[in-house]
Amino acid sequence: MMKEALRAHSYRHVFVADMLLVFVAFIWGAGIPITALLSREITPLWAVALRMLFASFFLIVMFPRKYFLQANVTGPYLRSLRQSLQVHSSP
């Protein structure tokens, strides 16, 4: 009974991992046609800006502020950014 439950649980994880792999392949493959469409409408600089905006949004969603505050941040600008985030973060 226990082995069947573990086996069903592992199958579910494999299925989710496979679907995430298909999703990543779709996003990766859709990049070229989307870039071709964007190049007709906007300048390359705006296309890169939009790409970075979407990437930063997903990174912020994936790695919340608490992980950023735990990171070993170096450099004067990044150090001051880390300090300002610590001041404004809620306990």
TIDRENRO-545310 format. One record per residue: residue in one letter; y, x, z of N, C-alpha, C, CB in turn. Coordinates in steps of 0.001 Angstrom, whole numbers, plus 524288, in hexadecimal, padded with zeros to 5 digits. Glycine has a CB too. Layout:
BEGIN
<r aa="a" n_py="Y" n_px="X" n_pz="Z" ca_py="Y" ca_px="X" ca_pz="Z" c_py="Y" c_px="X" c_pz="Z" cb_py="Y" cb_px="X" cb_pz="Z"/>
...
***
This chain:
BEGIN
<r aa="m" n_py="7FB59" n_px="8033B" n_pz="80000" ca_py="80000" ca_px="80000" ca_pz="80000" c_py="804E9" c_px="80369" c_pz="80000" cb_py="7FFFD" cb_px="7FC52" cb_pz="804BC"/>
<r aa="m" n_py="804FB" n_px="80766" n_pz="80348" ca_py="80980" ca_px="80ADC" ca_pz="803A6" c_py="80A30" c_px="80DFE" c_pz="7FEA4" cb_py="808EF" cb_px="80E8B" cb_pz="80853"/>
<r aa="k" n_py="805CC" n_px="80FB5" n_pz="7FC59" ca_py="8061B" ca_px="812BA" ca_pz="7F784" c_py="8084C" c_px="80F70" c_pz="7F313" cb_py="800B9" cb_px="814D8" cb_pz="7F608"/>
<r aa="e" n_py="806E6" n_px="80A7D" n_pz="7F2E8" ca_py="808EC" ca_px="8070C" ca_pz="7EECF" c_py="80ED3" c_px="8064B" c_pz="7EF5A" cb_py="80623" cb_px="801BB" cb_pz="7EEFD"/>
<r aa="a" n_py="810A7" n_px="805CD" n_pz="7F42C" ca_py="81649" ca_px="8052A" ca_pz="7F515" c_py="81931" c_px="80A16" c_pz="7F379" cb_py="81765" cb_px="803E3" cb_pz="7FAE1"/>
<r aa="l" n_py="8171C" n_px="80EA2" n_pz="7F4CF" ca_py="81998" ca_px="8138D" ca_pz="7F340" c_py="8197B" c_px="8143B" c_pz="7ED56" cb_py="816E2" cb_px="81832" cb_pz="7F5E5"/>
<r aa="r" n_py="8153C" n_px="812B4" n_pz="7EAE6" ca_py="814C9" ca_px="81333" ca_pz="7E53B" c_py="818BE" c_px="80FA4" c_pz="7E282" cb_py="80F2E" cb_px="811DF" cb_pz="7E36E"/>
<r aa="a" n_py="81964" n_px="80AD8" n_pz="7E460" ca_py="81D31" ca_px="80740" ca_pz="7E21B" c_py="822BD" c_px="8094A" c_pz="7E2ED" cb_py="81C9A" cb_px="801C1" cb_pz="7E481"/>
<r aa="h" n_py="823B0" n_px="80B96" n_pz="7E772" ca_py="828CD" ca_px="80DCD" ca_pz="7E898" c_py="829FA" c_px="81256" c_pz="7E4F2" cb_py="82917" cb_px="80F97" cb_pz="7EE49"/>
<r aa="s" n_py="82626" n_px="815B7" n_pz="7E3F9" ca_py="8270F" ca_px="81A2B" ca_pz="7E089" c_py="827B0" c_px="8186B" c_pz="7DAE1" cb_py="82295" cb_px="81E18" cb_pz="7E0FC"/>
<r aa="y" n_py="824E4" n_px="81454" n_pz="7D936" ca_py="82597" ca_px="81249" ca_pz="7D3E9" c_py="82B27" c_px="81034" c_pz="7D323" cb_py="82192" cb_px="80DEE" cb_pz="7D2CB"/>
<r aa="r" n_py="82D37" n_px="80DC8" n_pz="7D727" ca_py="8328A" ca_px="80BBF" ca_pz="7D6DF" c_py="8366D" c_px="81037" c_pz="7D638" cb_py="833D8" cb_px="80888" cb_pz="7DBCB"/>
<r aa="h" n_py="835A3" n_px="8147C" n_pz="7D913" ca_py="83911" ca_px="81909" ca_pz="7D89F" c_py="838B1" c_px="81B76" c_pz="7D338" cb_py="837B7" cb_px="81D19" cb_pz="7DCC9"/>
<r aa="v" n_py="83406" n_px="81BBF" n_pz="7D11B" ca_py="83350" ca_px="81DE7" ca_pz="7CBDF" c_py="83602" c_px="81A77" c_pz="7C7DB" cb_py="82D7A" cb_px="81E75" cb_pz="7CA92"/>
<r aa="f" n_py="8358F" n_px="8155C" n_pz="7C86F" ca_py="83817" ca_px="811C7" ca_pz="7C4CD" c_py="83E09" c_px="81252" c_pz="7C509" cb_py="8367B" cb_px="80C25" cb_pz="7C5FE"/>
<r aa="v" n_py="84034" n_px="81294" n_pz="7C9B3" ca_py="845DA" ca_px="81336" ca_pz="7CA4C" c_py="8479A" c_px="81867" c_pz="7C7F0" cb_py="8476F" cb_px="812E8" cb_pz="7D020"/>
<r aa="a" n_py="844A4" n_px="81C8D" n_pz="7C8E9" ca_py="845FB" ca_px="821A3" ca_pz="7C6B0" c_py="845C5" c_px="82182" c_pz="7C0BD" cb_py="8424D" cb_px="825DA" cb_pz="7C8C7"/>
<r aa="d" n_py="841F0" n_px="81EE4" n_pz="7BE8A" ca_py="84191" ca_px="81E71" ca_pz="7B8D6" c_py="84627" c_px="81B59" c_pz="7B6A0" cb_py="83C65" cb_px="81BD4" cb_pz="7B746"/>
<r aa="m" n_py="847A9" n_px="8172E" n_pz="7B934" ca_py="84C0B" ca_px="81410" ca_pz="7B748" c_py="85128" c_px="81711" c_pz="7B7AA" cb_py="84C73" cb_px="80EF4" cb_pz="7BA53"/>
<r aa="l" n_py="851CF" n_px="81A22" n_pz="7BBCB" ca_py="85679" ca_px="81D5F" ca_pz="7BC3C" c_py="85697" c_px="82194" c_pz="7B7FD" cb_py="856BB" cb_px="81FE6" cb_pz="7C1A6"/>
<r aa="l" n_py="85218" n_px="823AD" n_pz="7B6AE" ca_py="851C8" ca_px="82782" ca_pz="7B273" c_py="8533B" c_px="8250D" c_pz="7AD37" cb_py="84C47" cb_px="829DB" cb_pz="7B22A"/>
<r aa="v" n_py="8516B" n_px="8204A" n_pz="7AC3F" ca_py="852D8" ca_px="81D83" ca_pz="7A76D" c_py="858B7" c_px="81C72" c_pz="7A752" cb_py="84FC2" cb_px="8184F" cb_pz="7A6F4"/>
<r aa="f" n_py="85AE9" n_px="81AF9" n_pz="7ABC6" ca_py="86085" ca_px="819F6" ca_pz="7AC1B" c_py="863AC" c_px="81EE0" c_pz="7AAEC" cb_py="861EF" cb_px="817E0" cb_pz="7B187"/>
<r aa="v" n_py="86221" n_px="82344" n_pz="7AD29" ca_py="864DA" ca_px="82831" ca_pz="7AC2E" c_py="86470" c_px="829AE" c_pz="7A671" cb_py="8629E" cb_px="82C94" cb_pz="7AFA3"/>
<r aa="a" n_py="85FD8" n_px="82904" n_pz="7A420" ca_py="85F31" ca_px="82A37" ca_pz="79E91" c_py="862A1" c_px="826B1" c_pz="79B37" cb_py="85971" cb_px="829A0" cb_pz="79CF3"/>
<r aa="f" n_py="86318" n_px="821C8" n_pz="79CB0" ca_py="86677" ca_px="81E2B" ca_pz="799C7" c_py="86C31" c_px="81FD1" c_pz="79A1E" cb_py="865D1" cb_px="81890" cb_pz="79BDB"/>
<r aa="i" n_py="86DFD" n_px="82106" n_pz="79ED2" ca_py="87367" ca_px="822AF" ca_pz="79F8D" c_py="8746D" c_px="827BA" c_pz="79C8C" cb_py="874A3" cb_px="8236F" cb_pz="7A56A"/>
<r aa="w" n_py="870DC" n_px="82B64" n_pz="79CD4" ca_py="8717E" ca_px="83064" ca_pz="79A32" c_py="87196" c_px="82F97" c_pz="79444" cb_py="86D0F" cb_px="83430" cb_pz="79BC3"/>
<r aa="g" n_py="86E21" n_px="82C5F" n_pz="7924A" ca_py="86DE7" ca_px="82B67" ca_pz="78CB4" c_py="87274" c_px="82837" c_pz="78AB0" cb_py="868F1" cb_px="828B8" cb_pz="78B62"/>
<r aa="a" n_py="874AE" n_px="824F0" n_pz="78DFD" ca_py="87915" ca_px="821B1" ca_pz="78C57" c_py="87E2F" c_px="824C2" c_pz="78C2E" cb_py="879A8" cb_px="81D0A" cb_pz="78FFA"/>
<r aa="g" n_py="87E32" n_px="82978" n_pz="78E31" ca_py="882FE" ca_px="82C94" ca_pz="78E5C" c_py="8852C" c_px="82DDA" c_pz="78900" cb_py="88205" cb_px="8318B" cb_pz="79140"/>
<r aa="i" n_py="881CD" n_px="82F30" n_pz="7854A" ca_py="883A5" ca_px="830B4" ca_pz="78016" c_py="885FD" c_px="82C13" c_pz="77D24" cb_py="87F2A" cb_px="8330F" cb_pz="77CEC"/>
<r aa="p" n_py="88364" n_px="82791" n_pz="77CDD" ca_py="885E9" ca_px="8232A" ca_pz="77A30" c_py="88AE8" c_px="82147" c_pz="77CD0" cb_py="8822A" cb_px="81EB3" cb_pz="779D2"/>
<r aa="i" n_py="88B0C" n_px="82174" n_pz="781EC" ca_py="88FCB" ca_px="81FDA" ca_pz="784B5" c_py="89438" c_px="823A5" c_pz="7838A" cb_py="88ECC" cb_px="81F8F" cb_pz="78AA8"/>
<r aa="t" n_py="892FC" n_px="828B2" n_pz="7835E" ca_py="896E9" ca_px="82C95" ca_pz="7820A" c_py="898E8" c_px="82BC5" c_pz="77C80" cb_py="894B2" cb_px="83213" cb_pz="782A6"/>
<r aa="a" n_py="89573" n_px="82A73" n_pz="778DE" ca_py="89714" ca_px="8296F" ca_pz="77378" c_py="89ABB" c_px="824B8" c_pz="77333" cb_py="89245" cb_px="82888" cb_pz="76FF4"/>
<r aa="l" n_py="8998D" n_px="820A5" n_pz="7761C" ca_py="89CFE" ca_px="81C10" ca_pz="7762E" c_py="8A23F" c_px="81D4B" c_pz="778B8" cb_py="89A5B" cb_px="8178D" cb_pz="77913"/>
<r aa="l" n_py="8A20D" n_px="82037" n_pz="77D03" ca_py="8A6E5" ca_px="8218D" ca_pz="77FB9" c_py="8AA5D" c_px="82515" c_pz="77C6D" cb_py="8A5AF" cb_px="8242F" cb_pz="784E8"/>
<r aa="s" n_py="8A804" n_px="82882" n_pz="77959" ca_py="8AB2C" ca_px="82C2A" ca_pz="77644" c_py="8AE5B" c_px="8295E" c_pz="77219" cb_py="8A7AF" cb_px="83040" cb_pz="773B7"/>
<r aa="r" n_py="8ACCC" n_px="824B0" n_pz="7709D" ca_py="8AFDC" ca_px="821A1" ca_pz="76CD9" c_py="8B489" c_px="81F00" c_pz="76F6E" cb_py="8AC6A" cb_px="81D83" cb_pz="76A3E"/>
<r aa="e" n_py="8B433" n_px="81DF1" n_pz="77466" ca_py="8B832" ca_px="81AD6" ca_pz="77709" c_py="8BC02" c_px="81E0B" c_pz="77A4E" cb_py="8B5A2" cb_px="816E4" cb_pz="77A71"/>
<r aa="i" n_py="8BA15" n_px="8221E" n_pz="77CE0" ca_py="8BD79" ca_px="8251E" ca_pz="7806C" c_py="8BD00" c_px="82AED" c_pz="77F39" cb_py="8BC0A" cb_px="82409" cb_pz="7863C"/>
<r aa="t" n_py="8C0A7" n_px="82DE7" n_pz="78151" ca_py="8C09A" ca_px="8338F" ca_pz="78074" c_py="8BC42" c_px="83611" c_pz="783B7" cb_py="8C5FE" cb_px="835FF" cb_pz="781D8"/>
<r aa="p" n_py="8BA99" n_px="83ABF" n_pz="7823A" ca_py="8B67D" ca_px="83D63" ca_pz="78545" c_py="8B7FD" c_px="83E5E" c_pz="78AF2" cb_py="8B524" cb_px="84285" cb_pz="782BC"/>
<r aa="l" n_py="8BCF0" n_px="83F5E" n_pz="78BE7" ca_py="8BE9B" ca_px="84045" ca_pz="79149" c_py="8BDD2" c_px="83B67" c_pz="794A6" cb_py="8C457" cb_px="841F3" cb_pz="7916C"/>
<r aa="w" n_py="8BF1B" n_px="836D6" n_pz="7928F" ca_py="8BE3E" ca_px="831FD" ca_pz="79570" c_py="8B870" c_px="830DA" c_pz="7961A" cb_py="8C0E7" cb_px="82D71" cb_pz="792A8"/>
<r aa="a" n_py="8B54C" n_px="8323B" n_pz="79235" ca_py="8AFA7" ca_px="83171" ca_pz="792A7" c_py="8AD64" c_px="834B7" c_pz="79715" cb_py="8ACEE" cb_px="832CD" cb_pz="78D7D"/>
<r aa="v" n_py="8AF20" n_px="83998" n_pz="79776" ca_py="8AD4D" ca_px="83D01" ca_pz="79BB8" c_py="8AF3F" c_px="83AEF" c_pz="7A0F4" cb_py="8AF30" cb_px="842B7" cb_pz="79AE1"/>
<r aa="a" n_py="8B419" n_px="8390D" n_pz="7A110" ca_py="8B62F" ca_px="836E8" ca_pz="7A5F2" c_py="8B305" c_px="8322E" c_pz="7A7BC" cb_py="8BBF4" cb_px="83563" cb_pz="7A546"/>
<r aa="l" n_py="8B1A6" n_px="82EB8" n_pz="7A41D" ca_py="8AE69" ca_px="82A2F" ca_pz="7A581" c_py="8A902" c_px="82BDF" c_pz="7A759" cb_py="8ADE5" cb_px="82677" cb_pz="7A0D4"/>
<r aa="r" n_py="8A6DD" n_px="82FB8" n_pz="7A4BF" ca_py="8A1AD" ca_px="831A8" ca_pz="7A640" c_py="8A1C5" c_px="833CD" c_pz="7ABCA" cb_py="89FCC" cb_px="835E7" cb_pz="7A26C"/>
<r aa="m" n_py="8A5C7" n_px="836DA" n_pz="7AD12" ca_py="8A63A" ca_px="8390B" ca_pz="7B255" c_py="8A73E" c_px="834C6" c_pz="7B661" cb_py="8AA9A" cb_px="83D1E" cb_pz="7B284"/>
<r aa="l" n_py="8AA30" n_px="830C1" n_pz="7B4E1" ca_py="8AB2C" ca_px="82C62" ca_pz="7B86D" c_py="8A61E" c_px="82993" c_pz="7B9CD" cb_py="8AF0D" cb_px="8288B" cb_pz="7B5FD"/>
<r aa="f" n_py="8A2EB" n_px="82866" n_pz="7B5D7" ca_py="89DEA" ca_px="825D4" ca_pz="7B6DA" c_py="89A48" c_px="82958" c_pz="7BA0A" cb_py="89B48" cb_px="8244B" cb_pz="7B1AF"/>
<r aa="a" n_py="89A25" n_px="82E61" n_pz="7B8BC" ca_py="896BC" ca_px="831F9" ca_pz="7BB9B" c_py="89869" c_px="83264" c_pz="7C151" cb_py="896C7" cb_px="83769" cb_pz="7B90A"/>
<r aa="s" n_py="89D7F" n_px="832C5" n_pz="7C247" ca_py="89F4C" ca_px="8332F" ca_pz="7C7AC" c_py="89E2F" c_px="82E30" c_pz="7CABC" cb_py="8A523" cb_px="83467" cb_pz="7C7CF"/>
<r aa="f" n_py="89EA6" n_px="829AE" n_pz="7C82C" ca_py="89D5D" ca_px="824C9" ca_pz="7CAD0" c_py="897AF" c_px="824C5" c_pz="7CC9D" cb_py="89E65" cb_px="82020" cb_pz="7C731"/>
<r aa="f" n_py="89421" n_px="82640" n_pz="7C91F" ca_py="88E9B" ca_px="82631" ca_pz="7CA89" c_py="88D4B" c_px="82A5C" c_pz="7CE9C" cb_py="88B43" cb_px="826FE" cb_pz="7C5AF"/>
<r aa="l" n_py="88FF6" n_px="82EC9" n_pz="7CE6F" ca_py="88F0B" ca_px="832C0" ca_pz="7D272" c_py="890F8" c_px="830EC" c_pz="7D7C8" cb_py="891BB" cb_px="837E1" cb_pz="7D0F3"/>
<r aa="i" n_py="89561" n_px="82E38" n_pz="7D7DC" ca_py="89759" ca_px="82C32" ca_pz="7DCD3" c_py="893A2" c_px="82814" c_pz="7DEFE" cb_py="89CDD" cb_px="829E3" cb_pz="7DC24"/>
<r aa="v" n_py="8917B" n_px="824DD" n_pz="7DB97" ca_py="88DBA" ca_px="820EA" ca_pz="7DD5C" c_py="888C2" c_px="82382" c_pz="7DF57" cb_py="88C6F" cb_px="81D12" cb_pz="7D8E9"/>
<r aa="m" n_py="886F1" n_px="82789" n_pz="7DC99" ca_py="8820E" ca_px="82A1B" ca_pz="7DE17" c_py="882A4" c_px="82D76" c_pz="7E2F5" cb_py="88014" cb_px="82D6F" cb_pz="7D9A1"/>
<r aa="f" n_py="88721" n_px="8300A" n_pz="7E395" ca_py="887FA" ca_px="83385" ca_pz="7E804" c_py="88CC9" c_px="831B1" c_pz="7EB07" cb_py="888A2" cb_px="83949" cb_pz="7E62E"/>
<r aa="p" n_py="88C01" n_px="82E82" n_pz="7EEF4" ca_py="89076" ca_px="82C7C" ca_pz="7F1F3" c_py="89386" c_px="830D2" c_pz="7F4A4" cb_py="88E96" cb_px="82892" cb_pz="7F600"/>
<r aa="r" n_py="897ED" n_px="82F4F" n_pz="7F6DF" ca_py="89B85" ca_px="8330E" ca_pz="7F93E" c_py="89900" c_px="83625" c_pz="7FDAA" cb_py="8A04E" cb_px="83041" cb_pz="7FB45"/>
<r aa="k" n_py="8954A" n_px="833DD" n_pz="80072" ca_py="892FA" ca_px="836AC" ca_pz="804D7" c_py="8901C" c_px="83B8F" c_pz="80307" cb_py="88F3F" cb_px="8331F" cb_pz="807D5"/>
<r aa="y" n_py="88DDF" n_px="83B76" n_pz="7FE53" ca_py="88B4B" ca_px="84026" ca_pz="7FC4F" c_py="88F45" c_px="84433" c_pz="7FAA4" cb_py="887BB" cb_px="83EC9" cb_pz="7F7BB"/>
<r aa="f" n_py="893B7" n_px="8427C" n_pz="7F893" ca_py="897C8" ca_px="84624" ca_pz="7F710" c_py="899FE" c_px="848EA" c_pz="7FBCE" cb_py="89C1B" cb_px="84359" cb_pz="7F41E"/>
<r aa="l" n_py="89A98" n_px="84613" n_pz="80013" ca_py="89CC0" ca_px="8486B" ca_pz="804C9" c_py="89907" c_px="84C5F" c_pz="80731" cb_py="89E0C" cb_px="8443A" cb_pz="808BC"/>
<r aa="q" n_py="893EE" n_px="84BCF" n_pz="80648" ca_py="89029" ca_px="84F7A" ca_pz="80862" c_py="88F9E" c_px="85453" c_pz="804FC" cb_py="88AEE" cb_px="84CDB" cb_pz="808FB"/>
<r aa="a" n_py="891A5" n_px="85427" n_pz="8003B" ca_py="89105" ca_px="8587C" ca_pz="7FC94" c_py="89433" c_px="85D2A" c_pz="7FE69" cb_py="892AF" cb_px="856DA" cb_pz="7F705"/>
<r aa="n" n_py="8926E" n_px="861C0" n_pz="7FCEE" ca_py="89535" ca_px="86691" ca_pz="7FE1A" c_py="89948" c_px="86760" c_pz="7F9D3" cb_py="8915E" cb_px="86B5A" cb_pz="7FE7D"/>
<r aa="v" n_py="89DF6" n_px="86572" n_pz="7FABB" ca_py="8A212" ca_px="8659C" ca_pz="7F6D1" c_py="8A556" c_px="86A7C" c_pz="7F79E" cb_py="8A582" cb_px="860AA" cb_pz="7F712"/>
<r aa="t" n_py="8A63E" n_px="86D60" n_pz="7F35F" ca_py="8A963" ca_px="8721E" ca_pz="7F3B1" c_py="8AE21" c_px="8718F" c_pz="7F033" cb_py="8A62B" cb_px="876FA" cb_pz="7F224"/>
<r aa="g" n_py="8B1D9" n_px="874FE" n_pz="7F0F4" ca_py="8B69F" ca_px="874E7" ca_pz="7EDD8" c_py="8BAE3" c_px="871F6" c_pz="7F0AD" cb_py="8B59F" cb_px="87273" cb_pz="7E884"/>
<r aa="p" n_py="8BFC8" n_px="87395" n_pz="7F00B" ca_py="8C40C" ca_px="87119" ca_pz="7F304" c_py="8C4D9" c_px="86B5B" c_pz="7F1A4" cb_py="8C917" cb_px="87406" cb_pz="7F216"/>
<r aa="y" n_py="8C487" n_px="869FC" n_pz="7ECA5" ca_py="8C564" ca_px="8648B" ca_pz="7EB23" c_py="8C104" c_px="86119" c_pz="7ED2F" cb_py="8C5D1" cb_px="86408" cb_pz="7E52E"/>
<r aa="l" n_py="8BC1F" n_px="862C6" n_pz="7EC72" ca_py="8B7B8" ca_px="85F96" ca_pz="7EE25" c_py="8B76E" c_px="85F3D" c_pz="7F414" cb_py="8B2A4" cb_px="861C9" cb_pz="7EBFE"/>
<r aa="r" n_py="8B8ED" n_px="8636D" n_pz="7F6C0" ca_py="8B8F7" ca_px="8634B" ca_pz="7FC72" c_py="8BCEE" c_px="85F49" c_pz="7FE68" cb_py="8BA36" cb_px="868BD" cb_pz="7FEAC"/>
<r aa="s" n_py="8C193" n_px="85F30" n_pz="7FBFE" ca_py="8C581" ca_px="85B60" ca_pz="7FDB0" c_py="8C3D2" c_px="855D0" c_pz="7FC55" cb_py="8CAD3" cb_px="85C96" cb_pz="7FB2A"/>
<r aa="l" n_py="8C120" n_px="85529" n_pz="7F7E9" ca_py="8BF1B" ca_px="8500B" ca_pz="7F682" c_py="8BB12" c_px="84E3B" c_pz="7FA79" cb_py="8BCBC" cb_px="85026" cb_pz="7F107"/>
<r aa="r" n_py="8B7B0" n_px="851C3" n_pz="7FC24" ca_py="8B3BA" ca_px="85064" ca_pz="80004" c_py="8B646" c_px="84EDE" c_pz="8052D" cb_py="8AFEC" cb_px="854F4" cb_pz="800D9"/>
<r aa="q" n_py="8BA4F" n_px="851CD" n_pz="806C2" ca_py="8BCFE" ca_px="8508C" ca_pz="80BA1" c_py="8BFB5" c_px="84B40" c_pz="80B4C" cb_py="8C0F7" cb_px="854CE" cb_pz="80CF5"/>
<r aa="s" n_py="8C20B" n_px="84A12" n_pz="806E0" ca_py="8C4B4" ca_px="84508" ca_pz="8066A" c_py="8C0CE" c_px="84090" c_pz="80673" cb_py="8C7FF" cb_px="844D6" cb_pz="8016E"/>
<r aa="l" n_py="8BC2D" n_px="84162" n_pz="80436" ca_py="8B830" ca_px="83D54" ca_pz="80463" c_py="8B623" c_px="83C7F" c_pz="809E6" cb_py="8B3B8" cb_px="83EB3" cb_pz="800C3"/>
<r aa="q" n_py="8B5C4" n_px="840A3" n_pz="80CF9" ca_py="8B3F1" ca_px="84018" ca_pz="81252" c_py="8B7E9" c_px="83D31" c_pz="815A2" cb_py="8B2CE" cb_px="8456A" cb_pz="814AD"/>
<r aa="v" n_py="8BCE6" n_px="83E01" n_pz="81486" ca_py="8C0F8" ca_px="83B68" ca_pz="81786" c_py="8C0E0" c_px="8358A" c_pz="8166D" cb_py="8C661" cb_px="83DBA" cb_pz="81639"/>
<r aa="h" n_py="8BFF5" n_px="8340E" n_pz="81176" ca_py="8C048" ca_px="82E96" ca_pz="80FF5" c_py="8BB18" c_px="82BB9" c_pz="8106D" cb_py="8C23F" cb_px="82E2C" cb_pz="80A7A"/>
<r aa="s" n_py="8B6E3" n_px="82E69" n_pz="81198" ca_py="8B1CD" ca_px="82BC0" ca_pz="811E7" c_py="8B169" c_px="828CE" c_pz="8170F" cb_py="8AD35" cb_px="82FBB" cb_pz="8115F"/>
<r aa="s" n_py="8AEB7" n_px="82474" n_pz="816D3" ca_py="8ADFE" ca_px="8214B" ca_pz="81B85" c_py="8A90F" c_px="82308" c_pz="81E5B" cb_py="8ADB1" cb_px="81B67" cb_pz="81A23"/>
<r aa="p" n_py="8A90C" n_px="822E0" n_pz="82387" ca_py="8A46D" ca_px="824B2" ca_pz="8267C" c_py="89FCE" c_px="8211A" c_pz="825FB" cb_py="8A5C0" cb_px="8254A" cb_pz="82C2A"/>
***
